[in-house]
C-alpha cells in the first residue's frame, strides 16, 4: 500500500526541527521524539556510529 502524500504542513514542520552533524559519518540528522529529554547529549546519528566512536570496529555508513 503506498504512503499518503505529505502535506505542506508536515514537510515544513520537519524542516523546522533542529539538526546536528554526526562527527563520525558527517551526515546531518534531525531531532527525534525519543531524544526529546536528552537532545543536548545526543552526538551520533545511530548506534553504529556510536560503536565506531568507541572503537567498536566496523565502518560507519561507508
C-alpha positions as CSV (number, residue, x, y, z in Angstrom):
1,X,0.0,0.0,0.0
2,X,1.5,3.4,-1.0
3,X,2.2,6.0,1.6
4,X,-0.1,9.0,1.9
5,X,1.1,12.1,0.1
6,X,2.8,14.5,2.6
7,X,1.0,17.8,3.3
8,X,2.8,21.1,3.2
9,X,2.4,21.4,6.9
10,X,4.1,18.1,7.6
11,X,7.0,18.9,5.2
12,X,7.5,22.4,6.6
13,X,7.3,21.1,10.2
14,X,10.1,18.6,9.5
15,X,12.2,21.3,8.0
16,X,11.9,23.3,11.3
17,X,13.3,20.5,13.5
18,X,16.7,21.0,15.0
19,X,19.5,19.0,13.4
20,X,23.1,18.1,14.1
21,X,26.1,16.8,12.1
22,X,27.3,13.3,13.1
23,X,31.1,13.5,13.9
24,X,31.7,10.0,12.6
25,X,29.9,9.8,9.2
26,X,29.5,13.6,8.7
27,X,25.8,13.1,7.8
28,X,23.1,15.5,9.2
29,X,20.5,14.0,11.4
30,X,17.3,15.6,12.8
31,X,15.7,15.7,16.2
32,X,13.5,12.7,17.1
33,X,10.8,12.4,19.7
34,X,12.8,9.7,21.6
35,X,15.6,12.1,22.0
36,X,13.4,14.8,23.5
37,X,14.8,14.7,27.0
38,X,18.5,14.4,26.1
39,X,18.9,16.1,22.7
40,X,21.8,18.1,24.2
41,X,23.7,14.9,24.9
42,X,23.0,13.2,21.5
43,X,26.2,13.1,19.5
44,X,25.8,10.3,16.9
45,X,23.1,9.6,14.2
46,X,23.0,5.9,15.0
47,X,24.1,3.1,17.3
48,X,26.5,2.1,14.5
49,X,28.3,5.5,14.6
50,X,28.3,5.4,18.5
51,X,30.1,2.0,18.4
52,X,32.6,3.2,15.8
53,X,33.4,6.2,18.0
54,X,34.1,3.9,20.9
55,X,36.4,1.9,18.8
56,X,34.0,-1.0,18.4
57,X,35.1,-1.6,14.9
58,X,33.0,-1.6,11.8
59,X,32.8,1.1,9.1
60,X,30.2,3.7,9.8
61,X,28.0,4.2,6.8
62,X,30.7,3.5,4.2
